[in-house]
């Protein structure tokens, strides 16, 4: 008797890598994510921008010398989830209120960009001392730059610094 294995109608795909918490590691996270999305046949924007921002935050604000950060991409149905885990669970990211605009400075807008590019995002506490910052993009509705729906799609978490 031959038994058929049930097939998933929408395959679950995942990609997981640990990288050094350095600027080089952040750049490599974006390059590897871009190549993985290409291999899966998925659009690279806005996901590549989100990976770049979350990885840059992990190496800038979540860095602990000698510890790596982790990039995880997975697709379930039509949702791409991007997760970046670092080892600074004591430093929770937040979106700066408009009244505290960083002005013309070179930093302080990364999570605003993530908020504009994804369908939702948030922060999950992990096993101490870890935290994961995640973002989800519905692939069937991913906007193209210049389209009327590009940006401003709303975020989930606005946690003030603790």
N, C-alpha and C positions, 0 to 999 in steps of 0.2 A: 504494500500500500504506500503510495507516494503522498506525502503531506505537503501542501503548499504553504509557504511562509507568507503571512500577510504583508503586503506592501504599503508603505506610507504614501498617501497621495501627494503630500507636500514634504519633501525630504528635509531633514534637519541637517544643517551643515554647520561645522564649527572650525575655528582656527584659534590656536592658543600658543603664545610665545612669551618667554621671560627675557627682558632686556636690561642692560645696565642703566641705572638712573643717572644718565648723562645726556647732554645735548645730542650726542651721536646716537644714543639709544632712542631718543625721541624721534629723530629723523628716520632712523631705521624702522620704527613702528609705523610711520606713515607709508614708507616705501613697501614694507611687507603687507600692510593692509591693502594698499592699492593693487598689488599683484594678486593677492588672494581674491579680492572682489572681481578683478579681471578674469581670474580662473573660474569663478562661479558664474560669470556672465552677468554680473550686476553693475549698475552705474557706480562710478567711483565718487562722484559728487552728489551730495554733500558729505558723504561718509569720510572721505579722506581729510576734509577740513576738520571734522569733529575729532577724528583720531589724533590729528596734529595738535589740536588745542588741549585735549585731555592728556596726551603724553607729555606735552610741554609743561602742563601744570604738575604732573606727577614728578618730573625731574626738577622743577623749580621749587614747588611748595611741599612736595611729599617725599623728598629725597632724604634717605638716611644712608650715610657712607657705608659701603659694603653690602647694601641690599638692593636687589633688583626691583623693577616694576613689571607687572604682567599686563599683556594686551590679550583680550579675548573677543573674538567676533563670532556671532552665531546667527543663523537665520532659521526662523520657525515660521512656516507659512510665508506671508509677505512682509514680515517684520525682521529688520536687521537690528540686532542689539550689539552695541559696542560697550565693552567694559574695560576700564583701566584701574588696576589695583596697585596701591602703593603701601608703604609701611609707616605712614604718618596718620594713623586713625585719630590722633588728637587735633589734627588740623582739618576741619570740615570746610569745604568750599561753599561759597555763597555768591549770589548775584548782588552786586553793589547797587543800592538804591540810586535813582536818577539824581537825587540831591547831592550824592557823593561822586559825581562824574569825575573820572580821573583826568579830565581835560585833554591836553595834547600829549600826555605821557605815552610811553611806548608799551605800557602794560595796563592790565585791569579790565580788559574787554573780552577775554577769552570765553568766559562762561556766558556772556551776552551773545556772543557769536554761536556758541553751542545751542543756547536757548532758541535762537532764531532759526537754526538749521534743522533741528530735530522735532519730532512729534512730542516727545516728552523725555525728561532726564531726571536723575536723582542721585542720591548718595546712599549706599548701604554699608553699615558697619560689618566688618569681617572679624575673623578671629584676631584678637589683640596681637599686634598693634595695627592691623590692616583696615583699610577702607576701600570701597570700590565706588568710583564715579561712573555712571552708566548713561547711555543715551540710546533711544530707539527711533528708528526711521521706518515708516511704512513704505516699502519699496514701490508699491503700486501707485503711490501718491508723491514720490520724491520729486520736488520741484527742480526745474532747471534754472540756473542763474539768468536773470533778466525776465523770467516769467512773472506774472502777477502774484503768484503764490510763494515766491521765493522770500524766505525770511518771515519773521513775526508769527510763527506758528505756535508759540506758547510753550512754556516749560512747566516743570512740576515742582522743583524744589528751590526754595529761596531761604536757605538756612543762614542766620546771622553768625558771625564768628563767635566762638565760645571761649 
